[in-house]
Amino acid sequence: MTNLIEPTQILEQAAKSVTDRTIKKPPIADLITALLESEATAKKDKPEANFSQLVGNWRLCFVSSKQTAQTAKKSGQYLPSFLNIQLGYSTTTLNDTEISHLDSTPGSIQNIIQVAAVKFTINGPAKFYPKKCLLAFDFTRMKVQMFGITLYNGYIRDGKNSEAKFYQRKINQQAFFAYFLLAEEAIAARGRGGGMALWARISAN
């Protein structure tokens, strides 16, 4: 990747290539290098973010397994056009009891996976830590639809109990995304498992 191109430009180009097929996708190795450089910059500068920067709907563009600057092989993949996976964030209101001692911004998360006529929607509570640029979340409910007909709509696993205790649990007990890019049209994060992902904005709520 040429040094004349900023990492953010590479990431935004990759995100836009998913929503606009006339835009060329950057090579995977270049994209992963840009992700790592963007992450390193965020760790160094420690920019404080707001949950409002995440609010809206985002389409998953690219995923990679755990990568570091020392990883020899830069591997990952763009999602195929037929696979539409969208992540949505929205604000939520909690009562005084729920938000006591809460050092994060409460919200909700929704993940939609659609393949042909089948649509899976999972959602649940989320909380964003501005100083860490980290979002913890839990998927507690699921809806399954086929040709627009709802086949299932309710809690998954121990969803009801998990939802009730979500805001009292610590980060190390929950799934999370550590965001290192929060741009107008693209966001990128590393997950708890070490993998990285890039999303393109679809709409703002």
N, C-alpha and C positions, 0 to 999 in steps of 0.2 A: 504494500500500500504506500503510495507516495506521500511524503511528509507535507506536501502542499495541500492535501485534503484533510480537513479537520474530522476527527472521529464522529462528531455529531452529524456532519454532512453525510457521511457514509450510512449512519444509522437511519437518518431521515429518508435517504434515498431508498434504502431497503424497505422501510415501512411503506413508502408511497408506491413502490413497485407492486405491492399486493393489491392496492386499490386502483392502480392505474397501470394497465399492462403495457403501455407504451414506454414506461420507465424501466430501464435495464437494472436487473438485480446485481448488486455487487458480488464478487466472488466470495464464497463462504470463508476462506482464510482471512480475507480483508475485513469481512464483517465481524468475525470473532476478535480480530486484533483491535478493531474499533470499539467493541464492547469492553474489552479488557482495559483499553486506554481510558475510556470514559469512566469506568469503575474506579480506576486508580486516581483519576483527577477528582472524582467525588469524595474519595476517602481522604485525599490531601486537603481539599478546600472545605469539606464538611458543610455544604450549603444547607440551610434550613428550608424545608418545604412546607406546603399546605395541602391538606386533603382535597381542597377545591381543584388542585391541579390534576387530580386523578378522576374526579367526578365526570362520568360520561361512559360511552361504550367504546371498547377497543378490540380490534381483531388481531388475533395471534398470527404473527408473520413468520417467526423463526424461533427454533429451540435448539439448545446445545446441551450436551452432558457437561459434567464438571470440567471447566477449563481454567488454567492459570497461565501466567506469562511463561512459565517453564514447560508447559505441555508441548511436546514435540509436534503432535498432529492436531491441527485445528479442525475438528469435526463438528458438524451440526447439520440441520436441514431446514429449508424453507417449507412451509406447509403447502400442500397441493391446493389448487384453486377450488376443487370440489369439496374440500373439508373446511367448513366455516366454524371456527371456534372463537367466540366473543366473550370478553370479560367486561363486566359493567360494575361501576361503583356509584353509590348514591349516599346522600346524607341521611341521618336518622336522628330522632329525638329520644332521649332517655330521661327517666325521672330522676329526682335528686338523689334517691337511694342508690340507684345504679351507677351514677357518675361520681359519687363521693370517692375522693382519693384517686380519681382517674387522671393520668398524665398524658392521655392520648385523645385523639378526635374520634368519636364513635361514627360508624357508618355501616353500610351493608354491601355485600359482594354478590354478584350473580355471574355464573359461567354457563354459556349456551353452546352446545355442540349440536350441529345439524349436518346430517348426511342424507341427501335426497329427501324423502318424505318423513324421516324420523328426526325428532327434535328432543334433546335432553336438556333440561334446565335445572341446575343446582344452585342454591343460594344460602346465605346465612349472614351472621354478623361479622363486622370487621372493625378494626381500630388502627388509627394511623399515628405514629410517633414522629412528629415534625423534626425534632433534633436529630433523630437517627435515620430519617427518611425510610422508615420501615413500617410495613403494614402486616399485621397479624390477622388471621381470618379462620373461619370454620364453616364448612358446608354442612348444613343441618337439615335441609329440605330438598326434595327432588320432584320434578314434574316430567313425565314422559308423554310425548304426543306423537301420533302418527296420522298423517293427512289432516292435521288440525284437531283430531279427536284425542282427548285426554285419557290416557290409560292408567296413569297413577299420579297422585298429587298428595304428598304428605312428608312426614319426617323420615330420615334415613338413619340407620344405626341407632345410636342413643341420642338422636338429634334434639329432642325436647329438653333433655337434661343438660346437654352440652351448651345449648343456646342460653339456658338460664344462668349458667356459671361462666359464660364466655368472658365477660369483662372483669371477673375476679381472678382469672388465671394469668400466669406469667408467660412471657414470650417463649421461654424455652419449653413450654408445654403445648405450644401451638404451631401451626403451619404459618409461614410468613414469606413475604417478598421484601428483599432489601433493594429499594430502587436507587439507581445511580444515574438515570436519565429521566427527566420529567419535562419534555418539550411540548410545544403546542400540538404537534401532529404525531409524536412518537414517544413511547415510554419503554424503558428497559430495566430489568431487575435480575437479581440472582435469588434463587429459591433456597429454602432451608437445606435441600439435598445437594446443593452446590451447582446445579444447572442454571443456565442463563436463558432469558427469553426476551423477545422484542415484539411490541404490539403497535399497531397503527390506529389512530383515532377514526372511529366511524361516525360518532355523533357526540354532542355534549348535552347533558341533561338540563 
